[in-house]
């Protein structure tokens, strides 16, 4: 299926071209990623990790506490914390006291530090990764980060402004309706490669960003 058909289905569902355009406005410019500091990357990783399988509203309400407890997500400060300080954090009522997710904060701080040492800049590393290989970047987040697989990794990239697709249920249904033979929860290398190739083809056809293509695909299913 050509993307043009997906686009006009979304236009029909949302009541017109102008209405759809308004829904696509307001996303960060991809160029802004390179200007983000490491603490903001770690903050968004942490937000996505803690939101996974939990009530997002509660995490958002407690977020000032997260910022305070984790020292503004300063990577160097996190990596310098002593074991007894981590014990105190695990008991701090200002955050959600989930031990595995708290441990992920330190692991992801180390991940950011390692990439920065290897490449010179974590932000530039994320900014420069080609959108034509987003599944490669998502695979790296899953392998070298902590609890950043699946939707958590996708939401992290979307939240920091990386031009990327997000595989919501509606987007997956759109891909399946377009003729793609993928599972409802696509995790295999074959399925992910097929998804990437489809988005690459739709990007070449439409010249739209991967973020907008993903949104339009979702809107083509939901009303």
VENLINMO-V633129 format. One record per residue. RES is the residue in one small letter. PSI is psi in whole degrees, -180 to 180 (none if undefined). OMEGA is omega in radians with two decimals (* if undefined). Layout:
res/psi/omega
RES/PSI/OMEGA
RES/PSI/OMEGA
//
This chain:
res/psi/omega
x/135/3.09
x/155/-3.10
x/-27/-3.14
x/-39/-3.14
x/-41/3.09
x/-44/-3.11
x/-48/-3.07
x/-24/2.98
x/-41/3.10
x/-41/3.09
x/-43/3.14
x/-43/-3.12
x/-33/-3.05
x/0/3.00
x/14/3.06
x/166/-3.11
x/-44/-3.11
x/-41/-3.14
x/-40/3.10
x/-41/3.14
x/-39/3.13
x/-36/3.14
x/-22/-3.11
x/-7/-3.09
x/158/2.97
x/5/3.11
x/144/-3.12
x/148/3.06
x/134/-3.12
x/-31/-3.11
x/-20/-3.09
x/-17/-3.10
x/-41/-3.06
x/-16/-3.12
x/-6/-3.12
x/144/3.07
x/160/-3.08
x/-34/-3.10
x/-32/3.14
x/-32/3.04
x/-46/3.14
x/-37/3.10
x/-45/-3.12
x/-36/3.04
x/-47/-3.11
x/-43/3.11
x/-46/-3.10
x/-38/3.12
x/-45/-3.10
x/-29/3.12
x/-25/-3.09
x/121/3.13
x/16/-3.10
x/170/3.13
x/114/-3.07
x/-38/-3.10
x/-39/-3.14
x/-43/3.11
x/-45/-3.13
x/-39/3.12
x/-36/-3.12
x/-1/-2.97
x/-40/3.07
x/-35/3.08
x/-40/3.08
x/-45/-3.13
x/-41/-3.12
x/-48/-3.07
x/-38/-3.09
x/27/2.99
x/44/3.14
x/17/3.14
x/27/3.03
x/119/-3.03
x/-45/-3.12
x/-39/3.13
x/-41/3.13
x/-45/-3.09
x/-19/-3.13
x/-7/-3.10
x/139/3.14
x/160/-3.12
x/-40/-3.13
x/-28/3.09
x/-36/3.06
x/-36/3.08
x/-40/3.12
x/-40/3.13
x/-40/-3.11
x/-17/3.13
x/1/-3.03
x/122/-3.07
x/-7/3.13
x/-14/3.13
x/175/3.00
x/121/-2.99
x/73/3.08
x/111/-3.01
x/-44/-3.10
x/-39/-3.13
x/-33/3.05
x/-42/3.09
x/-31/-3.13
x/-27/3.13
x/-47/3.13
x/-42/-3.13
x/-40/-3.13
x/-29/3.01
x/-42/3.11
x/-39/3.08
x/-47/3.13
x/-44/3.13
x/-43/-3.12
x/-46/3.14
x/-39/3.12
x/-41/3.12
x/-36/-3.10
x/-35/-2.98
x/-16/-3.11
x/-24/-3.11
x/121/3.10
x/-43/-3.11
x/-42/3.14
x/-34/3.09
x/-47/3.13
x/-43/-3.11
x/-38/-3.03
x/-14/-3.10
x/128/-3.06
x/135/3.12
x/-21/3.12
x/-6/3.10
x/48/3.12
x/-32/3.13
x/-28/3.06
x/-41/3.11
x/-41/3.11
x/-36/3.09
x/-38/3.11
x/-42/3.10
x/-41/-3.14
x/-41/-3.05
x/-44/-3.00
x/-21/3.04
x/-177/3.12
x/121/3.11
x/34/-3.13
x/24/3.06
x/171/3.05
x/-140/-3.07
x/-27/-3.14
x/-43/3.10
x/-40/3.12
x/-43/3.14
x/-37/3.07
x/-49/-3.13
x/-42/3.12
x/-42/-3.09
x/-33/-3.13
x/-2/3.04
x/8/3.09
x/134/3.09
x/111/-3.04
x/162/3.01
x/161/3.06
x/120/-3.01
x/70/3.01
x/170/3.13
x/-39/-3.14
x/-39/3.12
x/-43/3.11
x/-42/3.09
x/-40/3.10
x/-44/3.13
x/-42/3.11
x/-42/3.13
x/-26/3.13
x/-5/3.10
x/1/-3.11
x/126/-3.14
x/83/3.13
x/159/3.13
x/164/3.11
x/-29/3.05
x/80/-3.00
x/117/3.12
x/-15/-3.10
x/156/3.12
x/-38/-3.14
x/-48/-3.12
x/-45/-3.10
x/-37/3.10
x/-39/3.11
x/-39/3.10
x/-46/3.13
x/-44/-3.13
x/-37/3.11
x/-46/3.11
x/-38/3.10
x/-42/3.14
x/-42/3.12
x/-35/3.09
x/-44/3.13
x/-37/-3.13
x/-46/-2.97
x/-23/-3.03
x/15/3.08
x/163/3.09
x/159/3.09
x/-34/3.10
x/-48/-3.12
x/-38/3.09
x/-43/3.13
x/-44/3.12
x/-45/-3.13
x/-40/3.09
x/-43/3.12
x/-44/-3.12
x/-23/3.12
x/-16/3.14
x/-48/-3.09
x/149/-3.12
x/none/*
//
